[in-house]
Amino acid sequence: MFEILPNPSLDMVLITVRALVLVGALCVFALAFIRWRRTDEQNNRRLHAQLERAFVELRSLHETVSVMSARLDGLSERAEVGARLAPAGAAAQRGYDVATRLARNGSNIDELIANCGITRHEAELLVRLHATQPRGEVATSRLRQQAQESQPMAASQQPAPAPGRKRGSLLSVVG
């Protein structure tokens, strides 16, 4: 190179060195840029894969939420139906509580039926279980009298049960 140029001047040598340094720097920057782009593409692929997994999970959660929402709607409808039916059950329970108290205070079967809205059999059971009278002759005679009124004539011709006990009654089990 120096042979081609007869007398290279110092300025010319410095310009050539600067040009070579700039070309070298440009090559280094080009290589760095290429590496940076490859790394960026790899990061983008990883991010895209993570985003796809997140979308799949989000779809799955959306389906789960939809199913749970439908179940909650069904449960709320059942609760509404139960709430509509609950006052009737609560009133019936209150009627039994009142009937129990009246039976403990000595009310008879007819009073329980009239005041509490329960059936004759329920009233008889409550009187048997909660009456304050001893379970002796007074209670059994009243029950025997009521049983005779409710049974037809053919039943009165059957053999009489043992005194103080009525066949098939709670007194035969309890007494």
CORLINKA-V876006 format. One record per residue. N is the residue number from 0. PHI is phi in whole degrees, -180 to 180 (NA if undefined). D_FIRST is the distance of its C-alpha to the first C-alpha in whole Angstrom. Layout:
BEGIN
N|PHI|D_FIRST / N|PHI|D_FIRST
END
This chain:
BEGIN
0|NA|0 / 1|-69|4 / 2|-75|5 / 3|-72|5 / 4|-91|7 / 5|-64|9 / 6|-134|11 / 7|-73|9 / 8|-88|13 / 9|-63|14 / 10|-64|15 / 11|-69|12 / 12|-67|11 / 13|-66|14 / 14|-67|14 / 15|-66|11 / 16|-64|13 / 17|-63|16 / 18|-65|15 / 19|-65|14 / 20|-65|18 / 21|-65|19 / 22|-66|18 / 23|-62|19 / 24|-64|23 / 25|-64|23 / 26|-65|23 / 27|-63|25 / 28|-64|28 / 29|-65|28 / 30|-64|29 / 31|-64|31 / 32|-65|33 / 33|-64|33 / 34|-63|35 / 35|-61|37 / 36|-66|38 / 37|-63|39 / 38|-62|41 / 39|-64|43 / 40|-64|44 / 41|-64|45 / 42|-62|47 / 43|-64|48 / 44|-64|50 / 45|-62|51 / 46|-64|53 / 47|-64|54 / 48|-64|56 / 49|-63|57 / 50|-65|58 / 51|-63|60 / 52|-62|62 / 53|-64|63 / 54|-65|64 / 55|-64|66 / 56|-64|68 / 57|-64|69 / 58|-63|70 / 59|-63|72 / 60|-64|73 / 61|-63|74 / 62|-64|76 / 63|-63|78 / 64|-64|79 / 65|-63|80 / 66|-64|83 / 67|-65|84 / 68|-63|84 / 69|-64|87 / 70|-64|88 / 71|-64|89 / 72|-62|90 / 73|-63|93 / 74|-67|94 / 75|-68|94 / 76|-64|97 / 77|-63|98 / 78|-66|99 / 79|-65|100 / 80|-64|103 / 81|-64|103 / 82|-68|104 / 83|-70|106 / 84|-84|108 / 85|-61|108 / 86|-60|111 / 87|-66|113 / 88|-66|113 / 89|-67|113 / 90|-67|116 / 91|-65|117 / 92|-65|117 / 93|-62|118 / 94|-63|121 / 95|-68|121 / 96|-64|121 / 97|-65|124 / 98|-63|126 / 99|-63|125 / 100|-63|126 / 101|-64|130 / 102|-65|130 / 103|-66|130 / 104|-84|132 / 105|97|135 / 106|-71|135 / 107|-90|136 / 108|-64|134 / 109|-64|135 / 110|-64|134 / 111|-63|131 / 112|-64|130 / 113|-70|131 / 114|-90|129 / 115|-112|126 / 116|71|126 / 117|-111|126 / 118|-79|127 / 119|-62|131 / 120|-64|129 / 121|-65|127 / 122|-64|129 / 123|-61|132 / 124|-63|129 / 125|-64|128 / 126|-66|132 / 127|-64|132 / 128|-81|129 / 129|-118|129 / 130|-65|133 / 131|-84|134 / 132|-72|138 / 133|-64|138 / 134|-83|138 / 135|-99|141 / 136|-68|144 / 137|-65|143 / 138|-68|140 / 139|-70|141 / 140|-68|144 / 141|-64|142 / 142|-66|139 / 143|-64|142 / 144|-65|144 / 145|-66|141 / 146|-66|140 / 147|-69|143 / 148|-68|143 / 149|-88|140 / 150|-91|141 / 151|-74|143 / 152|-64|147 / 153|-63|146 / 154|-71|144 / 155|-73|147 / 156|-85|148 / 157|-74|146 / 158|-62|147 / 159|-74|146 / 160|-71|143 / 161|-60|144 / 162|-62|145 / 163|86|142 / 164|-133|139 / 165|-118|138 / 166|-62|137 / 167|80|133 / 168|-101|133 / 169|-70|131 / 170|-66|134 / 171|-70|134 / 172|-85|131 / 173|-75|131 / 174|-70|135
END
